[in-house]
Amino acid sequence: MTPWQPKKIYYFSDAQDSTQFAGKGFAYSVREVSPSQKKPYWLLALRAAEPHLTQFPDEIHRWSSLNDEEIQKAMTDPNHLWWSEPETLIFGKAAGVGAPNLRVAETTDVFDDAVAQPSEKPGRVVELPVSSGPMKTTVKIGGPWEFYDAFRIKHGLWQLPVASGPEIAVKSGSVVAVPIHVLRPMLTSAVLALTADVPTGWKVTGGTGKFSVAQGTDAQFRVEVQIPELSKEQLKGAKPETIVVHVNQDEKPIGDVKFKVQLVSGGVPQ
């Protein structure tokens, strides 16, 4: 099989604050009408989402019972749109002969040179510094957030916008887990103590306390918090809440992780 690679990569975000992505790529109106389907793109996307019952069961059951005309009437309220208007595509990277690997797609149309071609000699290659490991004990968010931090660096996506802090949307009444990674020079032995500050009515159910970490062993933890069940009316006015995990070593603080949580009515477990 002949090797190939895409010419451009774009991402989209479902973050509630879409203004943070302004100028990071192209924006398209979801209200435009498909020439072939004769329907607005937001409606086509909504119908395509109907099989995903684990994601938005209440909303999908509600919209599935309506015909297209009834849905379009209900969606005249911009607050009911499932997608931001306009929808922003966030430029990730581009590749091509002699082409720089940064910002090239921000001045050309999203579909220019979009056809995948056999692998070519790459453009400008940027050498990234190699880390020799932490010089002192530090604390950071682990799990998917740490994975994607490393993913962006490895694949040259360092220009992608990143949220100011780790955040997640979870169903009320569920358990949210905060992954904690303690990085130690030379993986020395340590006694670590984890505590957590949680919003009123929330309850820490696991992952806090004192832990002995042997030399040569990585230190990854998971603090679990039970979230109270909220009514639909309460969820309408729910604001993001913050969990703060404190990590001490030998009775001295070495770092905190702040984790923002938005409660929603649906979605799969974390």
C-alpha positions in Angstrom: 0.0 0.0 0.0 1.3 3.4 -0.9 2.0 5.6 2.2 -0.1 8.8 2.3 -1.0 11.6 4.6 -3.7 14.3 4.7 -2.8 17.7 3.6 -4.5 19.5 6.5 -6.0 18.6 9.8 -8.7 20.6 11.5 -10.4 20.1 14.9 -13.7 21.3 16.3 -14.6 21.9 20.0 -17.9 21.5 21.9 -16.7 23.9 24.6 -19.4 26.3 25.8 -17.1 29.3 25.3 -16.5 29.3 21.6 -14.9 32.8 21.6 -11.6 31.4 22.7 -11.2 29.8 19.2 -11.7 33.0 17.2 -9.0 33.4 14.6 -7.8 29.8 14.9 -9.4 28.6 11.7 -12.5 28.9 9.5 -16.0 29.5 10.7 -19.1 28.2 8.9 -22.8 28.9 9.5 -24.7 25.8 10.6 -27.8 27.5 9.3 -26.7 27.3 5.7 -28.7 24.9 3.5 -27.2 21.8 2.0 -27.5 22.0 -1.8 -28.2 18.3 -2.1 -30.4 17.7 1.0 -32.3 21.0 0.9 -32.1 21.2 4.7 -29.9 23.3 7.0 -26.7 21.6 8.2 -27.6 21.8 11.9 -30.8 19.7 11.2 -28.8 17.1 9.3 -26.3 16.9 12.1 -29.1 16.6 14.7 -30.7 13.7 12.7 -27.2 12.0 12.5 -26.9 12.2 16.3 -30.1 10.3 17.0 -28.5 6.9 17.2 -26.2 8.1 20.0 -28.7 7.5 22.8 -26.0 7.2 25.5 -24.9 10.7 24.9 -28.1 12.8 25.0 -31.0 10.4 25.8 -33.5 13.0 26.9 -32.9 15.4 24.1 -32.8 12.7 21.4 -36.1 11.2 22.5 -37.6 14.6 22.5 -36.4 15.6 19.0 -37.0 12.2 17.5 -40.8 12.6 18.2 -40.9 15.8 16.1 -40.8 16.2 12.3 -38.3 18.5 10.6 -40.8 21.4 10.5 -41.5 21.2 14.2 -37.9 21.0 15.1 -37.0 24.0 13.0 -39.8 26.0 14.7 -38.4 25.0 18.1 -34.9 25.9 17.0 -35.8 29.5 16.2 -34.6 30.1 19.7 -30.8 30.4 19.3 -30.4 29.0 22.9 -31.8 25.6 21.6 -29.1 25.1 19.0 -26.9 22.1 19.7 -24.0 23.6 17.9 -22.4 27.0 18.1 -23.3 29.5 15.4 -21.1 29.8 13.5 -19.2 26.4 13.9 -15.5 27.0 14.1 -12.9 24.6 12.6 -9.6 24.9 14.5 -6.5 24.6 12.4 -4.2 21.8 13.6 -1.4 21.4 11.1 -0.6 21.1 7.4 2.0 19.2 5.3 3.4 19.6 1.9 6.6 20.0 -0.1 8.5 23.0 1.1 5.5 24.2 3.1 6.0 25.4 6.6 4.1 23.3 9.1 2.5 26.2 10.9 -0.3 28.6 10.0 -0.3 27.7 6.3 -4.1 26.9 6.4 -5.1 30.1 8.1 -4.8 32.0 4.8 -6.2 29.5 2.4 -9.7 27.9 2.1 -10.3 24.8 4.3 -10.6 22.6 1.2 -7.6 23.9 -0.7 -5.1 21.0 -1.3 -7.4 18.8 0.9 -7.1 15.7 -1.2 -4.8 13.2 0.4 -1.6 12.5 -1.6 1.2 9.9 -1.5 3.6 10.8 1.3 6.0 13.5 0.3 9.1 15.0 1.7 8.0 16.9 4.8 8.2 20.6 5.0 10.0 22.4 7.8 10.9 20.1 10.7 11.0 21.6 14.2 13.2 20.0 16.7 11.6 19.9 20.1 13.6 19.9 23.3 14.0 16.5 25.0 13.1 16.6 28.7 15.5 15.0 31.2 12.7 14.6 33.7 11.6 16.9 36.6 14.2 18.7 38.6 11.9 18.8 41.6 8.7 17.1 42.7 5.7 18.6 40.9 2.0 17.8 40.6 -0.1 17.9 37.4 -3.4 16.6 36.1 -3.1 13.0 34.8 -5.3 10.8 32.6 -6.6 12.1 29.3 -5.4 15.7 30.0 -1.8 14.6 30.4 -2.1 12.3 27.4 -3.3 15.1 25.1 -0.6 17.5 26.4 2.0 15.0 25.2 0.0 14.3 22.0 0.1 17.9 21.0 3.9 18.1 21.4 4.6 14.8 19.7 2.5 15.7 16.6 3.5 19.3 16.3 0.1 20.7 17.4 1.5 23.2 19.8 -0.4 26.1 18.2 -3.8 24.6 19.1 -5.7 26.6 21.8 -5.8 24.9 25.1 -8.3 25.5 28.0 -6.9 27.6 30.8 -7.4 24.6 33.2 -8.7 21.0 33.1 -12.4 20.8 32.9 -15.2 18.2 32.2 -19.0 18.0 31.9 -20.6 15.1 33.8 -24.1 13.9 34.5 -25.4 14.9 37.9 -25.6 12.1 40.4 -22.6 10.4 39.1 -19.0 10.0 40.4 -16.3 12.2 38.9 -12.6 11.2 39.1 -9.7 13.5 39.2 -6.5 11.9 37.9 -3.3 13.1 39.7 0.3 12.5 38.6 3.1 13.4 41.0 6.4 13.6 39.1 9.5 13.0 41.2 13.2 13.4 40.4 14.8 10.0 39.7 11.6 8.4 41.0 12.8 8.6 44.6 10.7 7.0 47.4 8.2 9.3 49.1 5.2 9.5 51.5 2.5 11.6 49.8 -0.7 13.0 51.4 -3.7 13.9 49.2 -6.6 16.0 50.4 -9.5 17.5 48.4 -11.7 20.6 48.7 -15.1 20.0 47.1 -18.3 22.1 46.6 -21.1 22.0 49.3 -23.1 18.8 49.0 -20.4 16.9 47.1 -18.6 14.0 48.9 -15.1 12.6 48.5 -15.5 8.8 48.2 -11.9 7.7 47.5 -8.3 8.5 46.7 -7.4 10.8 49.5 -5.1 10.0 52.5 -1.4 9.1 52.9 0.4 6.9 50.4 3.9 5.4 50.4 5.5 5.3 47.0 8.5 3.1 46.5 11.7 4.1 44.7 11.5 3.6 41.0 7.6 3.6 41.1 5.5 6.1 39.3 3.0 8.0 41.5 -0.5 8.2 39.9 -3.6 8.7 41.9 -7.4 8.9 41.3 -9.5 11.1 43.7 -13.2 10.2 43.4 -16.1 12.5 44.2 -19.8 11.7 44.4 -21.9 14.4 42.8 -25.5 15.0 44.1 -28.5 14.5 41.8 -30.0 17.7 40.6 -33.4 18.3 39.1 -33.8 19.6 35.6 -34.7 23.1 36.9 -31.5 23.1 39.1 -29.4 22.0 36.1 -30.6 25.0 34.1 -29.0 27.4 36.5 -26.0 25.2 37.4 -22.6 26.9 37.1 -19.3 25.2 36.8 -17.9 24.0 40.2 -14.3 23.5 41.1 -12.6 20.6 42.9 -9.1 21.3 44.3 -6.8 18.4 45.2 -3.8 19.3 47.4 -0.7 17.1 47.5 1.8 17.2 50.4 5.1 15.4 50.8 6.7 15.1 54.3 4.1 17.5 55.6 5.1 20.2 53.1 2.8 21.3 50.2 4.2 20.5 46.7 1.3 21.4 44.5 -2.5 21.6 43.8 -4.7 20.5 40.9 -7.8 22.5 40.2 -10.5 20.6 38.2 -13.6 22.4 36.9 -16.8 20.4 36.6 -20.0 21.3 34.8 -23.1 19.3 35.7 -25.4 18.3 32.8 -28.4 16.2 32.4 -27.0 13.5 30.1 -23.8 12.0 28.8 -21.8 8.8 29.3 -19.9 8.1 32.6 -16.5 9.6 32.8 
